[in-house]
Amino acid sequence: MLIHKRSVLTEKLNSMDLPVTREQVDKWRTSGMLIQDVFPTLTPIQRQFLLSGVTEEEWEKAFGDEDNIDPTDLMKIASTAGKTVIIVDGEGNVNIKGETS
């Protein structure tokens, strides 16, 4: 499923094609379950994209070596994530969830 999400780091609208279903996305957004429990097959980079819209390239540019990342940085990003998720299915149908401003 093609997911479009605004990056909390750059405010750029990024896209990533993820092996997820609409049902999984809805379950994650409404159930309060941990992202790794709903999407166990996604990589950490893919899950971070769903949380924050941040791509691997943006992450590396902002934080560099992952061994030097302060865990509070991740918490700050996650707390501001979820502003807007735009889901485009295989037929081109668009569904916007969350704030759009």
C-alpha positions as CSV (number, residue, x, y, z in Angstrom):
1,M,0.0,0.0,0.0
2,L,1.4,3.4,-0.9
3,I,1.5,5.6,2.1
4,H,2.1,9.3,2.0
5,K,3.1,11.1,5.2
6,R,4.4,14.5,6.1
7,S,7.8,14.3,7.8
8,V,8.0,15.8,11.3
9,L,11.6,16.7,10.5
10,T,11.4,18.5,7.2
11,E,7.6,19.0,6.7
12,K,8.1,17.4,3.3
13,L,5.4,15.0,2.0
14,N,7.1,11.6,1.7
15,S,5.9,8.4,0.2
16,M,6.7,4.8,0.9
17,D,5.2,1.6,-0.6
18,L,4.7,-0.7,2.4
19,P,3.5,-4.3,2.6
20,V,0.6,-3.5,4.9
21,T,-3.2,-3.7,4.6
22,R,-5.8,-1.1,5.2
23,E,-7.1,-3.2,8.0
24,Q,-3.7,-3.2,9.7
25,V,-3.4,0.6,9.4
26,D,-6.9,1.1,10.9
27,K,-6.2,-1.3,13.7
28,W,-2.9,0.5,14.6
29,R,-4.6,3.9,14.5
30,T,-7.6,2.9,16.7
31,S,-6.5,0.1,19.0
32,G,-3.6,1.7,20.9
33,M,-1.5,-1.4,20.1
34,L,2.3,-1.0,19.7
35,I,3.3,-0.5,16.1
36,Q,5.7,-3.5,16.2
37,D,2.8,-5.7,17.3
38,V,0.5,-4.6,14.5
39,F,3.3,-4.6,11.8
40,P,5.7,-7.3,12.9
41,T,7.1,-7.8,9.4
42,L,8.0,-4.2,8.8
43,T,11.6,-3.0,9.3
44,P,12.3,-0.4,12.0
45,I,12.8,2.2,9.2
46,Q,9.4,1.3,7.7
47,R,7.7,1.6,11.2
48,Q,9.5,4.9,11.8
49,F,8.1,6.2,8.5
50,L,4.5,5.2,9.6
51,L,5.1,7.0,13.0
52,S,6.7,10.2,11.8
53,G,6.9,10.4,8.0
54,V,10.7,10.4,8.3
55,T,12.6,8.6,5.6
56,E,15.8,6.8,6.1
57,E,17.7,9.5,4.3
58,E,16.2,12.3,6.4
59,W,16.9,10.3,9.6
60,E,20.6,9.8,8.6
61,K,20.9,13.5,7.7
62,A,19.4,14.6,11.0
63,F,21.0,12.1,13.3
64,G,23.9,10.4,11.5
65,D,25.1,7.2,13.1
66,E,22.3,5.5,14.9
67,D,24.6,4.5,17.7
68,N,24.7,8.2,18.7
69,I,21.0,8.8,18.8
70,D,19.6,10.1,22.1
71,P,16.5,8.0,22.9
72,T,14.6,11.1,23.8
73,D,15.0,12.3,20.1
74,L,12.9,9.3,19.0
75,M,10.3,10.0,21.7
76,K,10.0,13.7,20.5
77,I,9.6,12.6,16.9
78,A,7.0,9.9,17.8
79,S,5.0,12.4,20.0
80,T,4.6,14.8,17.1
81,A,3.9,12.1,14.5
82,G,0.5,11.1,13.2
83,K,-0.5,14.5,11.9
84,T,-1.6,13.2,8.5
85,V,-1.7,9.8,6.7
86,I,-2.9,9.7,3.2
87,I,-3.6,6.2,1.9
88,V,-3.8,5.5,-1.8
89,D,-5.1,2.0,-2.7
90,G,-4.3,0.0,-5.8
91,E,-7.3,1.6,-7.6
92,G,-6.2,5.1,-6.9
93,N,-8.8,5.8,-4.1
94,V,-7.5,8.3,-1.6
95,N,-8.3,8.4,2.1
96,I,-6.9,11.1,4.4
97,K,-6.7,10.4,8.1
98,G,-5.6,12.8,10.8
99,E,-5.1,16.5,10.7
100,T,-4.5,18.1,7.3
101,S,-3.1,21.4,8.4
